[in-house]
Protein backbone atom coordinates (compact mmCIF):
# COMPACT_ATOMS: atom_id res chain seq x y z
CA UNK A 1 0.00 0.00 0.00
CA UNK A 2 1.37 3.40 -0.92
CA UNK A 3 1.71 6.37 1.34
CA UNK A 4 -1.01 8.13 -0.64
CA UNK A 5 -3.58 5.40 0.00
CA UNK A 6 -2.70 5.39 3.69
CA UNK A 7 -3.38 9.12 3.81
CA UNK A 8 -6.73 8.73 2.04
CA UNK A 9 -7.68 5.99 4.54
CA UNK A 10 -6.59 8.17 7.46
CA UNK A 11 -8.58 11.16 6.21
CA UNK A 12 -11.73 9.10 5.65
CA UNK A 13 -11.33 7.43 9.05
CA UNK A 14 -10.86 10.73 10.89
CA UNK A 15 -13.83 12.30 9.11
CA UNK A 16 -16.01 9.26 9.91
CA UNK A 17 -14.98 9.44 13.58
CA UNK A 18 -15.82 13.16 13.69
CA UNK A 19 -19.19 13.01 11.95
CA UNK A 20 -20.54 9.50 12.58
CA UNK A 21 -18.86 7.89 15.57
CA UNK A 22 -18.23 10.79 17.97
CA UNK A 23 -20.84 13.13 16.40
CA UNK A 24 -18.78 16.22 17.19
CA UNK A 25 -19.13 17.51 13.60
CA UNK A 26 -16.09 19.75 13.82
CA UNK A 27 -15.82 19.67 10.04
CA UNK A 28 -18.98 21.80 9.91
CA UNK A 29 -17.69 24.46 12.33
CA UNK A 30 -15.98 27.69 11.36
CA UNK A 31 -13.92 27.64 14.59
CA UNK A 32 -12.31 24.34 13.55
CA UNK A 33 -11.28 25.67 10.14
CA UNK A 34 -9.85 28.87 11.62
CA UNK A 35 -7.78 26.91 14.15
CA UNK A 36 -6.68 24.46 11.45
CA UNK A 37 -5.51 27.37 9.26
CA UNK A 38 -3.27 28.52 12.12
CA UNK A 39 -1.91 25.03 12.69
CA UNK A 40 -1.46 24.52 8.93
CA UNK A 41 1.08 27.37 8.79
CA UNK A 42 3.19 25.79 11.50
CA UNK A 43 2.82 22.35 9.94
CA UNK A 44 4.14 23.70 6.63
CA UNK A 45 7.06 25.31 8.43
CA UNK A 46 8.06 22.18 10.35
CA UNK A 47 7.48 19.79 7.45
CA UNK A 48 9.36 22.11 5.12
CA UNK A 49 12.38 22.24 7.41
CA UNK A 50 12.44 18.49 8.06
CA UNK A 51 12.10 17.50 4.41
CA UNK A 52 14.15 20.42 3.05
CA UNK A 53 17.12 19.48 5.23
CA UNK A 54 16.54 15.81 4.30
CA UNK A 55 15.99 14.77 7.90
CA UNK A 56 12.93 12.96 6.55
CA UNK A 57 12.97 11.44 3.07
CA UNK A 58 10.25 9.70 1.09
CA UNK A 59 10.39 6.98 -1.51
CA UNK A 60 9.26 8.75 -4.70
CA UNK A 61 7.37 5.63 -5.81
CA UNK A 62 5.00 5.79 -2.81
CA UNK A 63 3.96 9.47 -2.98
CA UNK A 64 2.16 11.59 -5.59
CA UNK A 65 5.17 13.85 -6.01
CA UNK A 66 3.28 17.11 -5.38
CA UNK A 67 5.04 19.08 -2.65
CA UNK A 68 4.36 22.21 -0.61
CA UNK A 69 7.36 23.77 1.11
CA UNK A 70 9.40 20.63 0.32
CA UNK A 71 6.89 18.36 2.08
CA UNK A 72 4.71 15.92 0.13
CA UNK A 73 0.99 16.76 0.17
CA UNK A 74 0.41 13.42 1.86
CA UNK A 75 2.09 14.80 4.99
CA UNK A 76 -0.44 17.61 5.08
CA UNK A 77 -3.25 15.06 4.85
CA UNK A 78 -1.86 13.07 7.76
CA UNK A 79 -1.48 16.26 9.78
CA UNK A 80 -5.08 17.23 9.04
CA UNK A 81 -6.35 13.78 10.08
CA UNK A 82 -4.29 13.91 13.27
CA UNK A 83 -5.60 17.35 14.24
CA UNK A 84 -9.21 16.47 13.39
CA UNK A 85 -9.14 13.21 15.33
CA UNK A 86 -7.43 14.77 18.34
CA UNK A 87 -9.87 17.68 18.55
CA UNK A 88 -12.89 15.42 17.96
CA UNK A 89 -11.83 13.19 20.86
CA UNK A 90 -11.18 16.28 23.02
CA UNK A 91 -14.67 17.68 22.34
CA UNK A 92 -16.37 14.30 22.83
CA UNK A 93 -14.59 13.65 26.13
CA UNK A 94 -15.37 17.18 27.34
CA UNK A 95 -19.01 16.74 26.46
CA UNK A 96 -19.08 13.44 28.35
CA UNK A 97 -17.45 14.97 31.41
CA UNK A 98 -20.05 17.73 31.66
CA UNK A 99 -22.96 15.31 31.20
CA UNK A 100 -21.83 13.03 34.05
CA UNK A 101 -23.50 13.58 37.44
CA UNK A 102 -21.17 14.84 40.16
CA UNK A 103 -19.71 12.73 42.93
CA UNK A 104 -21.97 11.92 45.85
CA UNK A 105 -22.44 14.74 48.31
CA UNK A 106 -22.17 17.57 45.82
CA UNK A 107 -25.39 19.53 45.55
CA UNK A 108 -26.95 20.30 42.19
CA UNK A 109 -26.78 23.77 40.71
CA UNK A 110 -30.08 25.66 41.00
CA UNK A 111 -32.78 24.13 38.82
CA UNK A 112 -30.81 20.93 38.06
CA UNK A 113 -31.96 18.61 40.90
CA UNK A 114 -33.58 15.41 39.69
CA UNK A 115 -31.71 15.32 36.34
CA UNK A 116 -28.86 13.08 37.41
CA UNK A 117 -27.88 15.41 40.23
CA UNK A 118 -28.57 14.66 43.89
CA UNK A 119 -31.19 16.79 45.61
CA UNK A 120 -29.87 19.65 47.75
CA UNK A 121 -29.31 18.75 51.38
CA UNK A 122 -31.76 20.28 53.87
CA UNK A 123 -30.39 22.57 56.56
CA UNK A 124 -29.61 20.86 59.91
CA UNK A 125 -32.36 21.19 62.57
CA UNK A 126 -32.22 24.46 64.48
CA UNK A 127 -30.40 26.33 61.71
CA UNK A 128 -31.99 28.29 58.97
CA UNK A 129 -30.55 28.05 55.47
CA UNK A 130 -28.55 31.08 54.32
CA UNK A 131 -30.45 33.62 52.31
CA UNK A 132 -29.30 34.20 48.73
CA UNK A 133 -26.44 36.66 48.56
CA UNK A 134 -25.40 36.29 52.21
CA UNK A 135 -22.05 35.03 53.31
CA UNK A 136 -21.58 32.24 55.90
CA UNK A 137 -20.45 34.79 58.50
CA UNK A 138 -23.68 36.84 58.19
CA UNK A 139 -25.53 34.38 60.49
Secondary structure, DSSP 8 states (H G I E B T S, - for coil): --HHHHHHHHHHHHHHIIIIIS---GGG-HHHHHHHHHHHHHHHHHHHHHHHTTSS---TTSS---EETTEEHHHHHHHHHHHHHHHHHHHHHHHHHHHS---TT----TT-BTTTB-------TT-----TT--GGG-
